[in-house]
Amino acid sequence: MYFPNRTRLYDVYEDILLDGHLSGVIAKRMDAVLNKEIWFETEGVKNRHMDALIHSLPFREVLRTIMETMLWGISGIEFLPGKVFDFEKIPRKHIKPELGMIAFEQAGTEGIPYAGLDNVWILGGKKDLGLLLKCAPYSLYKRGGISDWAQFIELFGQPVRIIKYDSFDEQTRSELKKILDESGSSLSLMIPRQADFEIKDGKQTNCDGNLQLSFIKAMNEELSITILGNTETTTSSYSTGYAQSKVHLEQQYEITRSDIIYTASMLNDSKFLSILQGYGYPVQNGKFVFAKDMDVEYLKTRMAVDKEVAQKVTVPENYWYDTYGIPCTK
């Protein structure tokens, strides 16, 4: 592809993000990472000098941008020179990863190469178009289904008034039309008495609109599976049960763990650490660390296995601190 241009694709992405269900499941996945405790360690010891940065709103927005990269496929941040940690997000339509530059115009092919810019951080792969690519068809199909449902309600949600008149009696026709116009906005029909008229309302197969409703639910389930890997942690089905919900919750925990590993890897990228060093933060020989996932059921299973293993082999003391998130007082 000689002149790659994601402008129209990203227009579609921005459009489908207006979908309430999609934006909800995205927020659920992102909040599972954004609300995790995080700190900075220097040679295995917590560095309290970094706490003010970690608890600041700009740092939280960096975390959000990293998570958004999985949705869009690419993100860009320009860090502003100065003593205070601050940045501006680069419009994704202007980022041309295949060309390695930031275009002056969103549809243009001329711009500034970003590889040598110390204060510009581009995240994502050249060919990655993000999870929203998979979500787009379901969201658009769902929008059409809602439109069909609204039309069904408009047509068959209230009684149809039918008045018949003699085709040659124009005076009666005019008076009847006036009565219909003044008696509300319900669907009304005026037909000559001699005409053969029949309404096909679809009541045999879709008497209450369940056809559209089931279609919309199916699209919502596909969106939930695409973003969260399951459906039961967001909505319930008729066949749901404790065992099924537990399995789905475990699947979501695995996705959250993967997101945490991904986010930590991005935060500990040499590019980002060098940017923080430029702001004067003590990041040498250190790394960002997320708190361990305190899934009680998972830890119970892990503890049972660890006890058996500890009876046969020597388990290092720091293993227990790291695995179960116990603060080390040494």
Helices and strands as residue ranges (DSSP letters): H 7-16, H 20-34, E 38-42, E 45-46, G 48-50, H 51-54, H 57-72, E 74-79, E 87-89, G 92-94, E 95-96, E 101-103, E 111-113, E 120-124, H 132-156, E 161-165, H 170-182, E 188-192, H 203-206, H 210-228, H 242-267, H 270-278, E 286-290, H 296-310, H 317-324
